[in-house]
Amino acid sequence: MNGIAYQLEPLRGLDGLTTRVQEAPTPGPHQVVVRVRATSLERRDLMLIAGTYPVKARPGVVPLVDGVGEVIAVGPEVARAALGDRVMSTYFVGWNEGPQTQELSSQQYGATHDGWLATYVVLEKDSVVQVPPHLTDAEAASLTCAGLVAWAGVTKPVPVGPGDTVLTVGTGPVGLFAVQHAKVLGARVISITSSPDKGERLRKLGADEVIDRNEIPDWEQAVLGLTGGLGAQVVVEAVGMLTLPKSLAATAYNGQVSLIGAFPAPAGRPAGDPLGGKYIALRRVAVGSRTDLELMNRTWSEHEVRPVIDRVFPFEEAVDAYRYFEDGDPFGKVVISIP
Ligand SMILES: NC(=O)c1ccc[n+]([C@@H]2O[C@H](COP(=O)([O-])OP(=O)(O)OC[C@H]3O[C@@H](n4cnc5c(N)ncnc54)[C@H](OP(=O)(O)O)[C@@H]3O)[C@@H](O)[C@H]2O)c1
């Protein structure tokens, strides 16, 4: 049966997001066809429209990389999925395990390969990942990008655990997932946010301490105060260059900053030793491999953790979902359900 797909013409703003009829696809020998049930938005999806993402969107590509659906057709060479399986996909088309390479980074669903904002998506067999069964469709459609990069931020190269303090900076989906992952792994969490309301919600999510950056602009000093002057062992920097100097100042000796956020630094910031003379590892993190995604899913299944959903939009209001995501200051994922 025919479906509907959104398609993206980059550099035309939301006017570049239009719909077309999508014929029910037939899988190639190494492919799987999924009937999509839900998908969700990421910051990168706005950057792909604006042309500011490092990978360029193929004109006419079906956008979005997070999603969940049911396998309805499999090619003859596919062993990873069977008809009826509830699945998601990796972020990168070919990064299954081992270290990331520049070449692997360049192939992405919703950018170079058709993504999830459609009735059907065709996945390469090695990209298919089973979904944690305890999650609803909206929840399962939230994990692939922000969920996994936050997981990498607290588990690579060594997972955090009891006795560690994790500092999260920013309460977009990456920051929220980082709080949840760190708590599941047994760490203490300190979170930076911008309002008492978000602070309260962070505490409910598991954050042990919350610092309001509007009330306490020198929040890095407050983190040092809360850690006996030592700082956090791991900082999940989900804002970017804007807050990086403070994050570095709040990091413990031999600690690590997982640099995930892409907000640029203000112009004219003075140079100097950005690490403040400390022995700190600064890792730029880009999502993760299929193996990473499977390990995260297993951990979330074991602990029955659920992502934070801000709002679910119907398929026909996908453009409103983009608008809300950009301007609405959501707390949690913005999801689009597919009928
Ligand atoms: N490398 C990767 O693989 C990867 C994957 C996903 C996302 N990202 C990047 O990670 C970043 C976070 O993405 P996201 O989807 O979680 O969130 P987001 O929607 O971009 O929100 C980021 C949060 O940062 C905080 N913030 C904004 N301006 C700030 C400022 N001037 N100072 C301090 N904090 C500020 C806000 O939280 P408060 O109001 O609570 O302070 C905001 O909710 C984005 O830059 C995104 O592009 C990277």
The ligand as an SDF file (V2000), in Angstrom:
LIG
                    3D

 48 52  0  0  0  0  0  0  0  0999 V2000
   27.8760   15.0380   18.8950 N   0  0  0  0  0  0  0  0  0  0  0  0
   26.7240   14.3800   18.7890 C   0  0  0  0  0  0  0  0  0  0  0  0
   26.6720   13.2180   18.4340 O   0  0  0  0  0  0  0  0  0  0  0  0
   25.4520   15.1020   19.1410 C   0  0  0  0  0  0  0  0  0  0  0  0
   24.2330   14.3940   19.2190 C   0  0  0  0  0  0  0  0  0  0  0  0
   23.0770   15.0850   19.6180 C   0  0  0  0  0  0  0  0  0  0  0  0
   23.1520   16.4520   19.8880 C   0  0  0  0  0  0  0  0  0  0  0  0
   24.3470   17.0970   19.7560 N   0  0  0  0  0  0  0  0  0  0  0  0
   24.4590   18.5250   20.0750 C   0  0  0  0  0  0  0  0  0  0  0  0
   24.3380   18.6360   21.4870 O   0  0  0  0  0  0  0  0  0  0  0  0
   23.7320   19.8730   21.8380 C   0  0  0  0  0  0  0  0  0  0  0  0
   22.5790   19.6100   22.7610 C   0  0  0  0  0  0  0  0  0  0  0  0
   21.5460   19.0500   22.0490 O   0  0  0  0  0  0  0  0  0  0  0  0
   20.1670   18.7430   22.7460 P   0  0  0  0  0  0  0  0  0  0  0  0
   19.2850   18.1980   21.6930 O   0  0  0  0  0  0  0  0  0  0  0  0
   20.3600   18.0170   23.9980 O   0  0  0  0  0  0  0  0  0  0  0  0
   19.6890   20.1420   23.2820 O   0  0  0  0  0  0  0  0  0  0  0  0
   19.2650   21.5690   22.7880 P   0  0  0  0  0  0  0  0  0  0  0  0
   17.8390   21.5530   22.4670 O   0  0  0  0  0  0  0  0  0  0  0  0
   20.2440   22.0830   21.8040 O   0  0  0  0  0  0  0  0  0  0  0  0
   19.4050   22.3320   24.1890 O   0  0  0  0  0  0  0  0  0  0  0  0
   20.5830   22.5920   24.8080 C   0  0  0  0  0  0  0  0  0  0  0  0
   20.3460   23.1270   26.2130 C   0  0  0  0  0  0  0  0  0  0  0  0
   21.4820   23.9320   26.4830 O   0  0  0  0  0  0  0  0  0  0  0  0
   21.1530   24.8960   27.4620 C   0  0  0  0  0  0  0  0  0  0  0  0
   21.6530   26.1950   26.9930 N   0  0  0  0  0  0  0  0  0  0  0  0
   21.2360   26.9010   25.9310 C   0  0  0  0  0  0  0  0  0  0  0  0
   21.9090   28.0700   25.8540 N   0  0  0  0  0  0  0  0  0  0  0  0
   22.7750   28.0820   26.9130 C   0  0  0  0  0  0  0  0  0  0  0  0
   23.7310   29.0070   27.4130 C   0  0  0  0  0  0  0  0  0  0  0  0
   23.9060   30.1970   26.8210 N   0  0  0  0  0  0  0  0  0  0  0  0
   24.4520   28.6860   28.4930 N   0  0  0  0  0  0  0  0  0  0  0  0
   24.2520   27.5140   29.1110 C   0  0  0  0  0  0  0  0  0  0  0  0
   23.3420   26.5810   28.6960 N   0  0  0  0  0  0  0  0  0  0  0  0
   22.6180   26.8830   27.6100 C   0  0  0  0  0  0  0  0  0  0  0  0
   19.6430   24.8870   27.6340 C   0  0  0  0  0  0  0  0  0  0  0  0
   19.3650   24.1830   28.8520 O   0  0  0  0  0  0  0  0  0  0  0  0
   19.0310   24.9730   30.2040 P   0  0  0  0  0  0  0  0  0  0  0  0
   17.9250   25.9290   29.8770 O   0  0  0  0  0  0  0  0  0  0  0  0
   18.6100   23.9110   31.1480 O   0  0  0  0  0  0  0  0  0  0  0  0
   20.2910   25.6440   30.6620 O   0  0  0  0  0  0  0  0  0  0  0  0
   19.1690   24.0400   26.4480 C   0  0  0  0  0  0  0  0  0  0  0  0
   18.0200   23.3030   26.7590 O   0  0  0  0  0  0  0  0  0  0  0  0
   23.3590   20.5540   20.5040 C   0  0  0  0  0  0  0  0  0  0  0  0
   24.3840   21.4740   20.1990 O   0  0  0  0  0  0  0  0  0  0  0  0
   23.3620   19.4000   19.4930 C   0  0  0  0  0  0  0  0  0  0  0  0
   23.6500   19.8350   18.1970 O   0  0  0  0  0  0  0  0  0  0  0  0
   25.4840   16.4540   19.3860 C   0  0  0  0  0  0  0  0  0  0  0  0
  1  2  1  0
  2  3  2  0
  2  4  1  0
  4  5  1  0
  4 48  2  0
  5  6  2  0
  6  7  1  0
  7  8  2  0
  8  9  1  0
  8 48  1  0
  9 10  1  0
  9 46  1  0
 10 11  1  0
 11 12  1  0
 11 44  1  0
 12 13  1  0
 13 14  1  0
 14 15  2  0
 14 16  1  0
 14 17  1  0
 17 18  1  0
 18 19  2  0
 18 20  1  0
 18 21  1  0
 21 22  1  0
 22 23  1  0
 23 24  1  0
 23 42  1  0
 24 25  1  0
 25 26  1  0
 25 36  1  0
 26 27  1  0
 26 35  1  0
 27 28  2  0
 28 29  1  0
 29 30  1  0
 29 35  2  0
 30 31  1  0
 30 32  2  0
 32 33  1  0
 33 34  2  0
 34 35  1  0
 36 37  1  0
 36 42  1  0
 37 38  1  0
 38 39  2  0
 38 40  1  0
 38 41  1  0
 42 43  1  0
 44 45  1  0
 44 46  1  0
 46 47  1  0
M  CHG  2   8   1  16  -1
M  END
$$$$
